[in-house]
Amino acid sequence: MRIARFTTGEDPRYALVQEEAGKTYLAVLNGDPLYMPVLPTGERIELGDGVRLLAPVIPRSKVVAVGRNYAAHAAEMGNDVPTSPLIFFKPNTSVVGPDDPIVLPDFSEEVSYEAELAVVIGRMAKDVSPEHAASYILGYTIANDVTARDAQRTDGQWARAKGFDSACPLGPWIDTDLDIDDVAVRSRVNGEIRQDGRTRDMIFDIPYLVSYISEAFTLLPGDVILTGTPAGVGRIEAGDRVECEVEGLGVLANPVVRRS
């Protein structure tokens, strides 16, 4: 099941994503599926002109991100592989959706893309064991952990570097059935492939991450966990278009702008 959040110019709504005869339709839902049973209204809308996909979830409390969870990425950044998950936060004000612009902040001249698989939490989780982690997951989406590298180096912590407005594109939808054990995580800039990793190469797998994070922080419905990025990160500039892809899930694309 794929769950999208969308607008046709009015208040955001939710829908199931359906493929039929080569076309994509949105089967509109009654209410927010995080808090209500999945109940279609009977209305179906073809995905296309007049329909804008939004970030499939706006976290009610937090985005919890994991740094250096692929050994090759840690190496390319000149860092050792962590012995335990390296955790940081991105505020929910950093979240944008498909085709929304990534706005380069005035304080940075070196902004990077980071394609990631993201986990969406479906129910409150505290002190969850890895063996039971799956039952707390609603599904998966794609994230871009946009990072101001120069601020990351100079600030001594990562809040500004990774938490600025538009630094967390999410989308295009939530997939509740994706098998995430060994799928490709890729990025492209202006059509040129930059990252091409696989989730099997994560240092800490998703059940372990959910358990580890829930030991410290209560996870609430709609919270999002970013699971780390493979090697190949690099700079983006105004005018670029960044695509992040997770095999079997789709593509999240965003233009890059700098406000004058």
WOBEL-V806808 format. One record per helix or strand of 2 or more residues. SS is the DSSP state (~ for helix, > for strand). FROM is the first residue (numbers start at 1). TO is the last residue. Records with the same first field share a line. If there is no record, write none. Layout:
BEGIN
SS = FROM-TO + FROM-TO
END
This chain:
BEGIN
> = 2-7 + 13-20 + 23-29 + 40-46 + 52-54 + 63-67 + 86-90 + 95-96 + 102-103 + 111-112 + 115-121 + 137-145 + 147-148 + 168-175 + 184-189 + 192-198 + 224-226 + 235-236 + 241-246 + 250-257
~ = 71-76 + 92-94 + 130-136 + 149-155 + 159-163 + 199-201 + 206-216
END
